[in-house]
């Protein structure tokens, strides 16, 4: 994987990709919860958290609190690109 992009808490960072038009998403690197699948007792559903950072539809990430996150760019043909992010610092306010 790539070297993490460093972002300060409260700061923004724009991501770009060579995949063309993509849907952007992010999830906390170390916070994935498993919960029971209501339709099948043998399955588990993954629940991803976005407590560390969020990203908008234009690829602009905002650091929310210190921690690690992963940004994902997903093209309509199934190709994806992933970017590790490290949010650093303490929120002011």
Phi, psi and omega in degrees: 000165182286168172290134182299140172281130180264131180225137177280152174302130180088348180270165177241160180210130180266133177256146175229158180216157177269008183278355183088219180288127183223163167259132181263145175209165176210155175209154179291133186294331185241018181228084174238125180256148174253134177226156181296145175275119183294341182268346183206112185294346181271344181264158173234142177259143177269138175237114181270145180258151175231049181276335185274318183205156173232158179225140181266180184294341179267001179087023178260116181267142174239125177284128182257317178205162183298138179154189181246144181220166176232129176260136180236130172252120184242119178276159183294338179271007176097350177290148179218157175226135183240141182231117174286145182228139173239115177268128186236150175107187182235139178296140179254146176148000000 
